[in-house]
Amino acid sequence: MSDIKVEHVSAAQVFEDDTFISRRLIRRDHGSEEMSFNVATLHENYNDQNCVYPEYDEIVYVLTGKAELTIDGETQTISEGTAFYVPRGIPYGYKVVEAPNNVVAVFTPAKK
């Protein structure tokens, strides 16, 4: 049998609180050891000024909305069509300024 996995967002593992909805489509649970794929909706009140993943590299691609991305104390506004890469262990800040802020996030190695 092929190792190729096909998943629909309706089958995603969903984590939700009052600031975001994370749809976890591909993870180690799906057989992926090297990367995870998430689709998230961040709400207007999302503001995390200490995002850091000690064990994972992260790539984020913005589908909709706007956010303020803070790296090394410098803030820039990002919007639809913007991607950014964060090496593991490097902190950054992320504040939604126009919602909904839909993003795709890819982590490597795969999250559990």
PEGI-V885077 format. One record per residue. N is the residue number from 1. PHI is phi in whole degrees, 0 to 359 (NA if undefined). OMEGA is omega as a letter, one per 30 degrees, with the letter a starting at -180 (* if undefined). Layout:
# PEGI-V885077
n->{N	N}
phi->{PHI	PHI}
omega->{OMEGA	OMEGA}
This chain:
# PEGI-V885077
n->{1	2	3	4	5	6	7	8	9	10	11	12	13	14	15	16	17	18	19	20	21	22	23	24	25	26	27	28	29	30	31	32	33	34	35	36	37	38	39	40	41	42	43	44	45	46	47	48	49	50	51	52	53	54	55	56	57	58	59	60	61	62	63	64	65	66	67	68	69	70	71	72	73	74	75	76	77	78	79	80	81	82	83	84	85	86	87	88	89	90	91	92	93	94	95	96	97	98	99	100	101	102	103	104	105	106	107	108	109	110	111	112}
phi->{NA	291	274	287	247	239	231	256	304	294	261	291	285	249	240	219	222	285	250	197	234	248	254	265	274	235	212	301	301	265	100	270	267	260	204	240	229	236	240	232	244	258	272	306	270	286	206	240	268	220	285	205	237	299	252	223	278	223	238	239	237	272	269	213	83	224	213	260	256	247	230	52	81	255	251	226	272	239	210	316	92	268	235	216	245	233	294	305	85	265	281	210	250	217	229	285	244	215	250	285	252	269	224	252	236	243	241	222	293	296	280	284}
omega->{a	l	l	l	l	a	l	a	l	l	a	l	a	l	a	l	a	a	a	l	l	l	a	a	a	a	l	l	l	l	l	l	a	l	l	a	a	l	a	l	l	a	a	a	l	l	l	a	l	l	l	l	a	a	a	l	a	l	l	l	a	l	a	l	l	l	l	l	a	l	l	l	l	a	l	l	l	a	a	l	a	l	l	a	l	l	a	l	a	a	l	l	a	a	l	l	l	a	g	l	l	a	l	l	l	l	l	f	a	l	l	*}
